Amino acid sequence: MQTKNIYKLPIDLSKVTKVAEEGIAHVGDLVNSIDYDAPEGTTVLAAFGGEVVFVKDDSNVGGDEQKFENDGNYVEILHENNEVSE
């Protein structure tokens, strides 16, 4: 995937306990996603400036199984050049 924007890592990698470039949610527009596992309370920043256009924060369940695909919390940000990160 080619982007016009230059993104930074959204998390201090020394805090990351696991990185996943493949997963049940990495389909369609999210095929190039990267998931970072880190302890609760770890600071996560936007990878590039933009406007928050959607927040899902109503779930306290999750896991690696397909049945949890729609349970993840996330923030969706619209960036320059009509690019979106989640």
Buried (B, 14 or more C-beta within 10 A) or exposed (E): EEEEEEEEEBBEEEBBEEEEEEBEBBEEEEEEBEBBEBEEEEEEEBBBEBEEEEEEEEEEEEEEEEEBEEBBEBBBBBBEEEBEBE
